[in-house]
């Protein structure tokens, strides 16, 4: 038996999931104990990387979905009233499938392809383990962004496992033939919140009506039931829902070594480390297949084009997608241009039945990656929101909130245009004025963030009243005028600049009030 074959790290029983407790401490558990103790002072999954949180959340959801497979509201109601996941069911799942969760297994490695050797082979394309951590530049990225060698990275089994579980949700494009995972360029994932981990995972269990419509009912190749092989660049015509949550978008094989060293990612001492792996293109959906609607993602609907997942964008605050991500626009409305995550449609249905509706606001966590739509990752986004429950249930709330955000966007365009007219051009100070124009818009959106939250709370109290949106419109105009006035004071105080400042302020006010009149309030 080789030294590599002696490595063992089973995610079902070995501690690797960091969890925040109600007392504020962090404990580390395996999957089995995490699920059994989900209602016992465990508040949330914890990790420095929100991508890891999403990966673990989706893995735990897939396991619970497999165990419970709820078919009716009554099934979820019974589970909610029980207040915990049945330990006997969890233990029974482990008896059947625990061997499929060993990341260093010779013949059934978790989320890896068993036909690849556990030791590096010359015929395989060997990659550094850094490819599993989006925050670490790898390949040519180390030259441009880190100026160091990615081959110096060594991951402990815990960090290697956390990297592997992010693949189904966050695998991006990466050069010729390397395609993203089932949801394409990663969207913003909306995770349900709650008082404890049980509430969060309970709210993630899907009834059939809210799963992707095209999810296969007969060919659901969830990881622990399928053959432990991932074929290179395999195109799939049918994908089941559980398969989508454990989608092997990469053909992987970790190479464990007995190193007795320090993990370069978490800094903990480790007996076994992973420096290299095989990391190739794995499964993908057949080109031209019907759109896949992940229940945890929202989508933009473009007439004549495929739906587009809502993704984070550089320089765009996530609250500007509030209506699209969280609220319904009414299925019969011709104004519908987006659909929120199906998990929120189900949450609204459960609340109307009195299930999981003890709070007047629903806590949600939004996680995504800002990319260049290819392999380059700029940053991740991790934002929490409290959505009033009555707005979650309102069939047309999204239309009014979108109207409010559109008004703010139109006013932002007015500010940019007015500033460019009076302080644009290529003359003296053009570069400085360009920076000021960017600052103008950044400050404008930043100042509106708190006012938007105020608008949502007022709107939730009186969704049929025009008062909240009228006050919002006045707030937007006030912020726009103030931001313009404060920004243009920095352009200079010579005679020409003073004249342009007065003209800009007047034009700004006139254009903003013209936009207000178009609202027909």
C-alpha positions, 0 to 999 in steps of 0.5 A: 500500500502506498503512502498516498493510499493511507490518507483518509479524510471522510467529510461525513464524520471528520470535522471540516465544517466551521459553524457559528454557535449562538454563544458566538464561538466557532465549532468544527463538525462533520456532515453527520453531526452538523445535520443532527445538531442543526437546531442545537445552538448552531446558528450558521455555516462560517468561513472566510470565503462566502463561496465556501459557505454557499458550496457547503449549504448546497451540499447539505441541502442536497443531502436533506433533499435526498433524505426527505424528498418533500412532495407537499406542503404538508410534508414541510409542515410536519418537518417544521413542527418537528423542529429538527432533522430526524437523527435516525434518518441522517444515521441511515443515510450515513450507513448507506452512503458515508463511504462516498464522502472520503476525499482521498478514497482510492476507488470512490473519492468525493467529487472526484474521478476514480479513474485518475490515479491518486499519485501524480501521473506524467500523462495527466495535466497536473495543476496546483491546488490553488485552482480550488481557491478563487481568492488565490491567483493561479496559472498566469494570474500569479504573474499579474496579481501576486508575483509569486509561485502558486506551486508553493501552495499546500492545502490541508484536507479541510481546505481541500474539501472546502475548495472541492465543494465550491465547484458545482456552484462557482466553476467559471470559464477558464480558457479553450474548452473549459466551460462554467458549471450548470448555472453558467457564469456564476449568478448571485445565490440567495440563501434563506436565513433564520434563527438557526441552521435548521431554519436555514436548511429547512427553508432550502428544501424544495417542493416539486412545483418549485424545482427547475421545470426541466429537471429530470425525474428519472435521471437524477445522478446525485453524487453518492448514487452515481458511479464515481467517475467524471468524464472529460467534457461530457455533454448531458441532455438531462440533469436532475435537481440533486445532480445540479446541486452536486454538479461535477463541472470539473474532472478532479483528482487530489494528490495527498502527501504526508508532509507534516507542514502548515496549510498555506490557506488556513495556517493550521498544522497538517499531517497530510497536505495537497499541493497538486491535482488533476483539474480538467473540464468535467460535465456540462449541459448540451449546447442549446439545451433549454434554460436551467433555472436554479431555485436559488438564483434570479433571472433577467428575462430578455425578449427574444433571448435566453434568460440571464442569471442576475450576476453581481457587477463591478460598481453596482450596489446589490440593493439596486437588484432588490426588486428582481432578486426578492419580489414578485412582479405578477405572472400576468403582468406585461411589465415582468422583466425578471423572475426571483429565485423560486426558493422565495416563491416557495417561502411566500407559499409556506408563509401564507400557510402559516409555515415558517412565518413567525418573523415579519421579515425574512433574512436572506444572504446574497453571495456572488462573484464579480468576474470578467464573464470568463476566468478572471475573478475580481471580487466576491459579493456577500450581502445580507437583507431583511425582506418584509414578509408581506412584500415577499407574499405580494404578487406585484410588489416588484413592479413598484420597487422596480419603478422606484429604482428605475427613477433613481437610475434615470436621475443618475443618468441626468447627473452624469449628462449634466456634469459631462456637458458643463465639465467634459471635453478634453481640455485642461483638467479633463482627467480630474473632471473624469474622476470627479464624475465617477465620484459623483455617481458613487456618492449618489448611490452610496447616499441613496442606500440608507434611504432605499431601506427607509423606502422599503420599510415604509412601502411594506407598511402601506404597499397600496399607498403612493406616499412612500414612493413620493417621498422616495422620489423627493429623497432621490432628487434631494440627494442628486442636487446635493451630490451635484452641488458638493462635487462641482465645488471641487472643479475650481473657483476661477470665473469660468468654473464658477459660471459653469457651476451655476449653470450645472446646478440649474440644469441639474434641478430643471432636469430632475424635476422634469423627470419627476413630472413624468411619473404622473403621480 
